[in-house]
Every structure is written in structure tokens, then in C-alpha cells.
Amino acid sequence: MAQMTMIQAITNALDLELARDERVLVFGEDVGHNGGVFRATEGLQKKYGPNRVFDTPLAESGICGLATGLAVQGFRPVAEIQFFGFVFEAMDEIASQAARMRYRSGGRYHCPIVYRSPFGGGVKTPELHADSLEGLFVQTPGVKVVIPSNPYDAKGLLISAIRDDDPVIFLEHMKLYRSFRQEVPEEPYTVPIGKAAVAREGKDLTVIAYGAMVRTALQAAEEWAKTRGVQAEVIDLRTINPIDIETIVESIKKTHRAVIVQEAQRSSGVAAEVIAQINENAIYYLEGPVLRITPPDTVYPFALIEDEWLPTPERVLRGFEKALSL
């Protein structure tokens, strides 16, 4: 075991998969000589050469188009979108091409692509760098969407994503990159895509979150237990497409109430989908409505007022109180 930050765990996963399978290629803006804007690919070009780890022009459509072409020819590309707010430039290649390839070809071709990208607030980035756009891909058939909340899961999920035969969008919250360390095995291992984790056990309320909001929810749950003696169960979705509704239902059977915390804007998106699936599968176990704790439906704000926009442990606690009062 080694103590790793999330960025170190991601680098380690890429290193191991590049060594294991010569079909794995890593490319994107500045990922080669510079090792990426966050140094996630630092040292990999020197170790594996510029034919395996290489820089691309500043063109997300070109990066993702290249990934599609390489994938159908048998490679396993790991394409980096430098910040997820720039994914609009590549929507056609991801949603119209890679996501449909297996269906369109009757299973003849697959697109085993990983689209790695940083996202998320709390670090005061410029406009379009922090936007949480994962909801766009929850409604995109053929694409899996993975968002780890800790170093251990980041490594295991990234290895699983690289080995998956379908496109996987792998989102890395910038605030989590170096905010804490965790024991991570140095050897390869996988964490299953599509399986949630119970990050904290409890009996009074089910709290569902993903990415950085898992840590926010855990902070609120610990404060709630200390000050009120009320135990919240926190579920880390880990994968938001597909959603592990079975784990959520089992928790609601025990707690009978639920709230969902997400960093993306309120309407539509992951929280709305989770609520819909809870209503379809667990409504008779509920003693009150499922609540959403989210930012408002506005454009992601400039850095000066970012902290007023994002969910905080205090806002999450107020949501807990409201859920129990209904």
C-alpha cells in the first residue's frame, strides 16, 4: 500500500495500463512533455515514448475524432479533454459517433475509449473550466459516466474504464486532486463500473452524492451525528450512468427518507434521474418526499461568488433537517 492523492492514483493507473497493454494510447492537450495541466500524465511520455503518449492541437473535436478512429481500429485510447467545460466542442464525436458505434455496426465495431477530464468548483477557475456537465451524458445511450470521490476508487475505476469495451467518460473533480491522501494498492486492481458504495452507514436518512459532494455530505453527516445524534447513511454513486438503484433502494428500505446532493444545477441531471428511479422502485418505503440539495439554475458563477453558489455542509445540514420534518 502507498499513500496517494487522487492525481497520483490516476497517474499510477495510466502507468500500469500503458505497461500492460500496448494498445493503450494517452493523448490530449499538453499531456506529453508537460505531463498535463495538473501533471496527471507526468513522466509517461518519457517512459513510453511519443507514439504512446502525445500532445494534440487545441481542438477537442479533433481529439475525440481521433479517439473514435483509433478505437474502431483496435486501440484503446485515453483522450483527455483539458477541462470538461470544453466538451461542447466534442459532443458530435462522443454522442453521435462513439456512443452509437456498436449499435450502428451491429456489434462489429466497439469504441473502447476513455474520455478523462477535470471539472468541478471550489478552486476558483476561469469561466467554462468548472462546469458540471455530466447530466448531458446521463441521457446519452452508449456512454458510461464515472465520477470517483477518492484516490482508491479513482485508480480502480480508471483501470476498469480503460479495459471496458464501450466509451467511458471519466470525470475528475479538481478540488479532490490533492486535497487528501488515501491508502492505495500499488498493484493493478479494478473497481466495478455501475456499482455504488456505502461511504457511511446510518439508519435515519439516506444521502446520495457523487464526486466532491460525497465529502461534503460526509462532513454534514458527521456534524449531524455529533450535534443531534442522528445517523445519516451516505451513498457514493461512483457511476452516474448506469446508476446503481439496487444499493439506493436497500438503503431506503432501512431509513425511509432520502436526499440527493449534487454540484450541478438543479433541473434535470443526476439528482432528477435518481429521484425518478426511487419513485419507480422504492416509493412505498418512503415516509416523505426525496429532496434535492443543489445550486440554483443559473450559469456557473464567476470565482468571486462561487462559494455562495455551491452546496456547503451547512446547506446540506439544512436539507437533512427539512427531509426529517416532512
C-alpha positions as CSV (number, residue, x, y, z in Angstrom):
1,M,0.0,0.0,0.0
2,A,1.0,3.6,-0.6
3,Q,-0.4,6.9,0.5
4,M,-1.6,8.6,-2.7
5,T,-3.5,11.7,-3.7
6,M,-6.2,11.3,-6.4
7,I,-3.9,12.7,-9.0
8,Q,-1.2,10.2,-8.1
9,A,-3.7,7.3,-8.2
10,I,-4.7,8.4,-11.7
11,T,-1.1,8.6,-12.9
12,N,-0.4,5.2,-11.4
13,A,-3.5,3.7,-13.2
14,L,-2.4,5.1,-16.5
15,D,1.2,3.9,-16.0
16,L,0.0,0.3,-15.2
17,E,-2.3,0.1,-18.1
18,L,0.2,1.5,-20.6
19,A,2.6,-1.1,-19.4
20,R,0.0,-3.9,-19.5
21,D,-1.5,-3.3,-23.0
22,E,0.4,-1.8,-25.9
23,R,-3.0,-0.8,-27.5
24,V,-3.5,1.8,-24.8
25,L,-2.7,5.3,-26.0
26,V,-2.8,8.5,-24.0
27,F,-3.2,11.9,-25.7
28,G,-4.6,15.4,-25.4
29,E,-3.6,19.0,-24.9
30,D,-0.2,19.2,-23.1
31,V,-0.3,15.7,-21.8
32,G,3.0,14.7,-23.3
33,H,6.2,16.7,-22.4
34,N,4.5,18.8,-19.8
35,G,2.6,16.0,-18.2
36,G,-0.8,17.7,-18.4
37,V,-2.1,20.9,-16.8
38,F,-2.5,19.0,-13.4
39,R,0.5,16.7,-14.0
40,A,-1.7,13.6,-14.3
41,T,0.4,12.2,-17.1
42,E,3.8,13.4,-15.8
43,G,6.7,11.2,-16.8
44,L,4.6,8.9,-19.0
45,Q,5.8,10.2,-22.4
46,K,9.4,9.8,-21.3
47,K,8.7,6.2,-20.1
48,Y,6.5,5.0,-23.1
49,G,7.6,7.3,-25.9
50,P,5.8,9.9,-28.1
51,N,3.9,7.3,-30.1
52,R,2.0,6.1,-27.0
53,V,1.7,9.4,-25.0
54,F,1.5,12.5,-27.2
55,D,0.2,16.1,-27.4
56,T,-2.6,17.2,-29.7
57,P,-3.6,20.5,-31.2
58,L,-6.1,22.7,-29.2
59,A,-9.1,21.1,-30.7
60,E,-11.4,18.9,-28.6
61,S,-13.4,17.8,-31.7
62,G,-10.1,16.6,-33.3
63,I,-9.0,14.8,-30.1
64,C,-12.3,12.9,-29.8
65,G,-12.5,12.2,-33.5
66,L,-9.0,10.7,-33.4
67,A,-10.1,8.6,-30.4
68,T,-13.0,7.2,-32.4
69,G,-10.9,6.3,-35.4
70,L,-8.2,4.6,-33.2
71,A,-10.8,2.7,-31.2
72,V,-12.5,1.1,-34.2
73,Q,-9.1,0.0,-35.4
74,G,-8.4,-1.9,-32.2
75,F,-6.6,0.6,-30.0
76,R,-7.7,1.6,-26.5
77,P,-7.4,5.4,-26.5
78,V,-7.4,7.5,-23.3
79,A,-8.3,11.0,-24.6
80,E,-8.0,14.0,-22.2
81,I,-10.4,16.9,-22.5
82,Q,-8.4,19.5,-20.6
83,F,-11.4,20.9,-18.8
84,F,-14.9,19.5,-19.1
85,G,-16.5,22.8,-19.9
86,F,-14.9,22.4,-23.4
87,V,-16.8,19.2,-24.1
88,F,-19.4,21.0,-26.3
89,E,-16.7,21.2,-29.0
90,A,-16.6,17.4,-29.0
91,M,-20.3,16.5,-28.5
92,D,-20.8,15.2,-32.0
93,E,-17.8,12.9,-31.8
94,I,-18.8,11.5,-28.4
95,A,-22.6,11.3,-28.6
96,S,-23.2,10.9,-32.4
97,Q,-20.2,8.7,-33.3
98,A,-18.5,6.8,-30.4
99,A,-21.7,6.2,-28.3
100,R,-23.6,4.8,-31.3
101,M,-20.8,2.8,-32.9
102,R,-21.6,-0.7,-31.5
103,Y,-25.3,-0.2,-32.3
104,R,-24.7,1.3,-35.7
105,S,-22.4,-1.5,-36.8
106,G,-24.4,-4.4,-35.3
107,G,-21.7,-5.2,-32.8
108,R,-18.9,-5.3,-35.5
109,Y,-17.1,-2.3,-34.0
110,H,-16.6,-1.2,-30.5
111,C,-15.3,2.1,-29.1
112,P,-13.2,1.3,-26.0
113,I,-12.4,5.0,-25.3
114,V,-11.9,6.7,-22.0
115,Y,-12.5,10.5,-22.0
116,R,-10.7,11.8,-19.0
117,S,-11.5,15.4,-17.9
118,P,-11.1,17.6,-14.8
119,F,-14.2,19.5,-13.7
120,G,-15.8,21.0,-10.6
121,G,-15.8,24.0,-8.4
122,G,-14.2,25.2,-5.2
123,V,-10.9,26.1,-6.8
124,K,-11.7,29.5,-8.4
125,T,-11.1,28.6,-12.0
126,P,-11.9,30.8,-15.0
127,E,-15.2,30.6,-16.8
128,L,-16.1,27.3,-18.5
129,H,-13.4,25.3,-16.5
130,A,-15.5,24.2,-13.5
131,D,-18.9,23.5,-15.1
132,S,-20.6,20.2,-14.0
133,L,-22.0,19.0,-17.4
134,E,-22.3,15.3,-16.5
135,G,-26.1,15.5,-16.9
136,L,-25.7,15.9,-20.7
137,F,-24.3,12.3,-20.8
138,V,-26.7,10.6,-18.5
139,Q,-29.2,10.9,-21.4
140,T,-26.7,9.7,-24.0
141,P,-27.2,5.9,-24.6
142,G,-24.0,4.0,-25.2
143,V,-21.8,6.1,-22.9
144,K,-20.9,5.2,-19.3
145,V,-20.1,8.1,-16.9
146,V,-17.8,7.6,-13.9
147,I,-17.0,10.2,-11.2
148,P,-14.8,9.0,-8.3
149,S,-14.7,10.7,-4.9
150,N,-11.4,9.3,-3.6
151,P,-8.0,8.0,-4.7
152,Y,-8.7,4.3,-4.2
153,D,-11.8,4.4,-6.3
154,A,-10.1,6.7,-8.9
155,K,-7.4,4.2,-9.6
156,G,-9.7,1.1,-9.7
157,L,-12.4,2.8,-11.7
158,L,-9.9,4.2,-14.3
159,I,-8.4,0.8,-14.8
160,S,-11.9,-0.7,-15.3
161,A,-12.8,2.1,-17.7
162,I,-9.7,1.5,-19.8
163,R,-10.5,-2.2,-20.0
164,D,-14.2,-1.6,-20.9
165,D,-15.2,-2.1,-24.5
166,D,-17.6,0.9,-24.6
167,P,-16.9,4.6,-24.2
168,V,-16.5,5.8,-20.7
169,I,-16.5,9.5,-19.6
170,F,-14.2,9.7,-16.6
171,L,-14.6,12.9,-14.6
172,E,-12.1,14.0,-12.0
173,H,-13.1,16.8,-9.6
174,M,-10.3,19.3,-9.4
175,K,-10.8,20.0,-5.7
176,L,-10.1,16.4,-4.9
177,Y,-6.9,16.1,-6.9
178,R,-4.6,16.9,-4.0
179,S,-6.9,17.6,-1.1
180,F,-6.2,14.4,0.8
181,R,-4.3,11.1,0.7
182,Q,-5.6,7.5,1.0
183,E,-4.0,4.1,1.1
184,V,-4.0,2.7,-2.5
185,P,-2.5,-0.6,-3.6
186,E,0.4,-0.2,-5.9
187,E,-0.5,-3.2,-8.0
188,P,-3.4,-3.2,-10.5
189,Y,-6.9,-3.7,-9.3
190,T,-10.4,-2.8,-10.5
191,V,-13.5,-1.2,-9.0
192,P,-16.6,-2.3,-10.9
193,I,-18.3,0.3,-13.1
194,G,-22.0,0.7,-12.2
195,K,-21.7,-0.2,-8.5
196,A,-22.3,2.4,-5.8
197,A,-20.5,2.3,-2.4
198,V,-21.9,2.9,1.1
199,A,-19.4,5.6,2.3
200,R,-21.1,5.9,5.7
201,E,-23.7,3.6,7.3
202,G,-26.7,5.1,9.1
203,K,-30.3,4.4,9.9
204,D,-32.2,7.7,9.8
205,L,-31.7,9.2,6.4
206,T,-30.2,8.1,3.0
207,V,-27.9,10.7,1.5
208,I,-26.9,10.1,-2.2
209,A,-24.0,12.0,-3.7
210,Y,-21.1,11.7,-6.1
211,G,-17.7,13.4,-6.7
212,A,-16.7,16.1,-4.3
213,M,-20.2,16.3,-2.9
214,V,-19.6,12.9,-1.2
215,R,-17.1,14.6,1.1
216,T,-19.5,17.5,1.7
217,A,-22.2,15.0,2.6
218,L,-19.9,13.1,4.9
219,Q,-18.9,16.3,6.7
220,A,-22.6,17.1,7.2
221,A,-23.4,13.6,8.4
222,E,-20.6,13.6,11.0
223,E,-21.7,17.0,12.3
224,W,-25.3,15.8,12.4
225,A,-24.4,12.7,14.4
226,K,-22.3,14.8,16.8
227,T,-24.8,17.5,17.5
228,R,-28.1,15.7,17.0
229,G,-27.3,12.0,17.4
230,V,-29.0,11.4,14.1
231,Q,-27.3,8.9,11.8
232,A,-27.2,9.5,8.0
233,E,-26.2,6.8,5.6
234,V,-24.1,8.3,2.7
235,I,-24.1,6.5,-0.6
236,D,-21.3,7.3,-3.1
237,L,-22.8,6.7,-6.6
238,R,-19.3,6.4,-8.2
239,T,-21.0,5.8,-11.5
240,I,-23.9,8.0,-12.7
241,N,-24.6,6.2,-15.9
242,P,-25.7,3.5,-15.2
243,I,-27.0,4.3,-11.7
244,D,-26.9,1.5,-9.1
245,I,-30.5,1.8,-8.0
246,E,-30.4,-1.5,-6.1
247,T,-28.0,-0.1,-3.4
248,I,-30.1,3.0,-3.1
249,V,-33.3,1.0,-2.6
250,E,-31.7,-1.2,0.1
251,S,-30.7,1.9,2.0
252,I,-34.1,3.5,1.7
253,K,-35.8,0.3,3.0
254,K,-33.8,0.9,6.2
255,T,-34.0,4.7,6.5
256,H,-37.3,5.6,4.8
257,R,-36.1,9.1,3.8
258,A,-33.6,10.3,1.2
259,V,-31.9,13.5,-0.1
260,I,-29.6,13.9,-3.1
261,V,-26.7,16.3,-3.2
262,Q,-25.2,17.4,-6.5
263,E,-22.9,20.2,-7.6
264,A,-24.6,20.6,-11.0
265,Q,-27.6,22.9,-11.5
266,R,-30.9,21.8,-10.1
267,S,-33.1,20.9,-13.1
268,S,-32.8,17.6,-14.8
269,G,-29.5,15.8,-14.4
270,V,-28.4,13.1,-12.0
271,A,-30.5,14.1,-9.0
272,A,-33.7,14.2,-11.0
273,E,-32.9,10.8,-12.5
274,V,-32.2,9.3,-9.1
275,I,-35.5,10.6,-7.8
276,A,-37.4,9.2,-10.7
277,Q,-35.8,5.8,-10.2
278,I,-36.5,5.9,-6.5
279,N,-40.2,6.7,-7.2
280,E,-40.3,3.7,-9.6
281,N,-38.6,1.3,-7.3
282,A,-38.9,2.4,-3.7
283,I,-41.8,4.8,-3.3
284,Y,-43.7,2.5,-0.8
285,Y,-40.7,2.5,1.5
286,L,-40.6,6.4,1.8
287,E,-42.1,8.4,4.6
288,G,-41.5,11.7,2.9
289,P,-40.5,13.2,-0.5
290,V,-37.0,12.9,-1.8
291,L,-35.2,16.2,-1.7
292,R,-32.5,17.7,-3.9
293,I,-29.7,19.9,-2.5
294,T,-28.2,21.7,-5.4
295,P,-27.0,25.0,-6.7
296,P,-29.6,27.2,-8.5
297,D,-30.5,27.0,-12.2
298,T,-28.0,29.7,-13.3
299,V,-24.9,29.8,-15.3
300,Y,-21.9,28.7,-13.3
301,P,-20.8,31.9,-11.5
302,F,-17.5,33.7,-11.6
303,A,-15.0,32.8,-9.0
304,L,-15.8,35.8,-6.7
305,I,-19.2,34.4,-5.8
306,E,-18.6,30.7,-6.3
307,D,-18.7,29.8,-2.6
308,E,-22.2,31.3,-2.4
309,W,-23.4,29.1,-5.2
310,L,-22.0,25.7,-4.3
311,P,-23.6,23.3,-1.8
312,T,-21.8,23.5,1.6
313,P,-22.0,21.3,4.6
314,E,-24.3,23.9,6.3
315,R,-26.7,23.9,3.3
316,V,-26.7,20.1,3.3
317,L,-27.5,20.0,7.0
318,R,-30.5,22.3,6.4
319,G,-31.6,19.9,3.8
320,F,-31.3,17.0,6.2
321,E,-33.5,18.9,8.8
322,K,-36.1,19.6,6.1
323,A,-36.2,16.0,5.0
324,L,-36.9,14.7,8.5
325,S,-39.6,17.3,9.1
326,L,-41.7,16.4,6.1
